[in-house]
Amino acid sequence: MKKRLSIIIGIVLGIVLVVALVLGAVEFNHKPVSHHRETHSAKITVNQFIKQVAPAAQREQKKYHISASITIAQAGTESNWGRSKLAYKYNNLFGIKANSKHDRVRMYTTENINGKNKQVKQYFQVYDSWDDSIKSHTYLIVRGTADDHDRFRGVQKAKNYRQAAYELQKNGYATDPNYADELIYAIQKFHLDKYDK
């Protein structure tokens, strides 16, 4: 009886050992899934930047009626045409603030407070790609803010990029009092309205 019990215990221990080895091998060979975040050159030209972001802006225009020229101009002026650290390293083209404690970075930004430009530290959202940043921008325009879901509705209803630019400024998209004029200037200078067609 003792011999039989010893054999059974030996078999059970052998099975446990084999299972442990197999699971250990599986665990050893398993590579964790990592987020692949795009990176970009800080030396990108304005034309290269426009060509890279225009397709995503046009896709969002088809779905949500936000002029591609406005999206491209905002992305360009907010990110220094892809050359700001927030843009080329963290894929945040629009200076969108972080809304959670995950996927964020703390950086200085210039805000216009009571008519004066001030450097303040803020948490900004980190994205995996420029396309993701553009989708998030669209989401903000379409869904508005927590305190006013219709805040940017006029951007979607705008008949042209000028009207859309003034809707953004009127509804507080940026603290810069010349924001709309800067967008319109960029659209005209780089002929961004051709992407609206």
C-alpha positions as CSV (number, residue, x, y, z in Angstrom):
1,M,0.0,0.0,0.0
2,K,2.8,2.4,0.9
3,K,4.6,1.5,-2.3
4,R,1.5,2.2,-4.4
5,L,1.0,5.6,-2.5
6,S,4.6,6.5,-3.2
7,I,4.2,5.8,-6.9
8,I,1.0,7.9,-7.1
9,I,2.7,10.8,-5.3
10,G,5.7,10.4,-7.6
11,I,3.4,10.5,-10.7
12,V,1.5,13.5,-9.4
13,L,4.7,15.4,-8.5
14,G,6.1,14.5,-12.0
15,I,2.9,15.9,-13.7
16,V,3.1,19.0,-11.5
17,L,6.8,19.5,-12.5
18,V,6.1,19.0,-16.2
19,V,3.2,21.5,-16.1
20,A,5.3,24.0,-14.2
21,L,8.1,23.6,-16.8
22,V,5.7,24.0,-19.7
23,L,4.0,27.1,-18.1
24,G,7.4,28.6,-17.3
25,A,8.5,28.1,-20.9
26,V,5.4,29.7,-22.2
27,E,5.8,32.6,-19.8
28,F,9.5,33.0,-20.8
29,N,8.7,33.1,-24.5
30,H,5.7,35.4,-24.1
31,K,6.7,39.0,-25.0
32,P,4.6,41.7,-23.4
33,V,2.5,43.8,-25.8
34,S,4.0,47.3,-26.0
35,H,2.4,50.5,-27.3
36,H,4.1,51.5,-30.5
37,R,4.2,55.2,-30.5
38,E,5.1,56.9,-33.8
39,T,8.0,59.3,-33.7
40,H,8.7,62.1,-36.1
41,S,11.6,64.3,-37.0
42,A,11.8,67.7,-35.4
43,K,13.1,69.0,-38.7
44,I,10.0,68.2,-40.7
45,T,9.1,70.9,-43.3
46,V,5.8,72.6,-43.5
47,N,4.9,70.9,-46.8
48,Q,5.9,67.4,-45.4
49,F,3.8,68.0,-42.4
50,I,0.8,69.1,-44.4
51,K,1.1,66.0,-46.7
52,Q,1.3,63.7,-43.7
53,V,-1.8,65.0,-41.8
54,A,-4.0,66.0,-44.7
55,P,-5.5,62.5,-45.4
56,A,-6.6,62.1,-41.7
57,A,-8.1,65.6,-41.7
58,Q,-10.0,64.8,-44.9
59,R,-11.3,61.5,-43.5
60,E,-12.6,63.4,-40.4
61,Q,-14.2,66.0,-42.7
62,K,-16.1,63.4,-44.6
63,K,-17.5,61.9,-41.3
64,Y,-18.1,65.0,-39.2
65,H,-18.1,68.1,-41.5
66,I,-15.1,69.8,-39.9
67,S,-13.2,71.5,-42.7
68,A,-9.9,69.7,-43.4
69,S,-8.3,73.1,-43.8
70,I,-9.2,74.1,-40.3
71,T,-8.0,70.8,-38.8
72,I,-4.7,71.1,-40.7
73,A,-4.2,74.8,-39.8
74,Q,-4.9,74.1,-36.1
75,A,-2.6,71.2,-36.1
76,G,0.1,73.3,-37.8
77,T,-0.2,76.4,-35.8
78,E,-0.6,74.6,-32.5
79,S,2.5,72.3,-33.1
80,N,4.8,74.6,-35.1
81,W,4.0,72.4,-38.1
82,G,5.0,69.2,-36.3
83,R,8.2,70.6,-34.9
84,S,7.2,71.2,-31.2
85,K,8.4,68.5,-28.8
86,L,4.8,67.8,-27.8
87,A,4.1,67.0,-31.5
88,Y,7.2,65.1,-32.7
89,K,7.8,63.1,-29.5
90,Y,4.3,62.7,-28.0
91,N,2.1,63.0,-31.1
92,N,-0.1,65.8,-29.6
93,L,-0.7,68.2,-32.5
94,F,-3.4,70.4,-30.8
95,G,-2.1,71.0,-27.3
96,I,-4.9,68.9,-25.9
97,K,-4.7,68.7,-22.2
98,A,-4.7,65.3,-20.4
99,N,-8.0,64.1,-19.1
100,S,-6.6,61.1,-17.1
101,K,-3.4,60.2,-15.2
102,H,-2.5,57.8,-18.0
103,D,-0.7,58.6,-21.2
104,R,0.2,62.1,-20.3
105,V,3.3,64.4,-20.1
106,R,3.9,67.6,-18.2
107,M,5.3,70.5,-20.2
108,Y,5.4,74.2,-20.3
109,T,2.9,76.1,-22.5
110,T,2.2,79.7,-23.2
111,E,-1.3,80.9,-22.1
112,N,-2.8,84.3,-22.6
113,I,-4.1,85.3,-19.1
114,N,-5.7,88.7,-18.7
115,G,-4.0,89.9,-21.9
116,K,-0.5,88.8,-20.9
117,N,1.4,85.7,-22.2
118,K,2.5,83.5,-19.3
119,Q,4.4,80.2,-19.2
120,V,2.5,77.6,-17.2
121,K,3.1,73.9,-16.7
122,Q,0.2,71.6,-17.8
123,Y,-0.4,67.9,-18.3
124,F,-0.9,67.1,-22.0
125,Q,-2.3,64.0,-23.6
126,V,0.1,61.6,-25.3
127,Y,-1.0,59.8,-28.4
128,D,0.3,56.8,-30.4
129,S,0.1,58.6,-33.7
130,W,-0.8,61.9,-35.4
131,D,-3.9,60.2,-36.7
132,D,-5.0,59.5,-33.1
133,S,-4.4,63.1,-32.2
134,I,-6.6,64.3,-35.1
135,K,-9.3,61.9,-34.1
136,S,-9.2,63.2,-30.6
137,H,-9.4,66.8,-31.9
138,T,-12.5,65.8,-33.9
139,Y,-14.0,64.2,-30.8
140,L,-13.5,67.5,-28.9
141,I,-15.1,69.5,-31.7
142,V,-18.1,67.1,-32.0
143,R,-18.6,66.3,-28.3
144,G,-17.7,69.7,-26.9
145,T,-16.5,70.1,-23.3
146,A,-17.8,68.7,-20.0
147,D,-19.5,72.0,-19.2
148,D,-20.9,72.6,-22.7
149,H,-21.4,69.7,-25.2
150,D,-22.4,72.2,-27.9
151,R,-19.5,74.5,-27.4
152,F,-18.0,73.9,-30.9
153,R,-21.1,73.0,-32.8
154,G,-20.8,76.1,-34.9
155,V,-17.5,74.8,-36.4
156,Q,-19.4,71.9,-38.0
157,K,-22.2,74.1,-39.2
158,A,-19.8,76.8,-40.6
159,K,-20.2,77.5,-44.4
160,N,-16.5,78.1,-44.9
161,Y,-13.1,78.0,-43.1
162,R,-13.3,81.7,-42.1
163,Q,-16.5,81.2,-40.2
164,A,-15.2,78.0,-38.6
165,A,-12.1,79.8,-37.4
166,Y,-14.2,82.6,-35.8
167,E,-16.4,79.9,-34.2
168,L,-13.4,78.3,-32.6
169,Q,-12.2,81.7,-31.2
170,K,-15.6,82.8,-30.1
171,N,-16.2,79.7,-28.1
172,G,-12.8,79.7,-26.3
173,Y,-10.8,77.0,-28.1
174,A,-7.6,78.9,-27.4
175,T,-6.6,81.8,-25.2
176,D,-4.9,83.6,-28.0
177,P,-7.0,86.7,-29.0
178,N,-5.7,86.4,-32.6
179,Y,-6.4,82.7,-33.0
180,A,-8.9,82.9,-35.8
181,D,-6.8,85.4,-37.8
182,E,-3.7,83.1,-37.4
183,L,-5.7,80.1,-38.7
184,I,-7.1,82.0,-41.7
185,Y,-3.6,83.3,-42.5
186,A,-2.1,79.8,-42.4
187,I,-4.9,78.5,-44.6
188,Q,-4.4,81.2,-47.2
189,K,-0.6,81.1,-47.1
190,F,-0.4,77.3,-47.6
191,H,-3.5,77.0,-49.8
192,L,-5.0,74.5,-47.3
193,D,-8.6,75.1,-48.5
194,K,-7.7,72.8,-51.5
195,Y,-8.1,69.9,-49.0
196,D,-11.7,70.9,-48.3
197,K,-12.8,69.8,-51.8
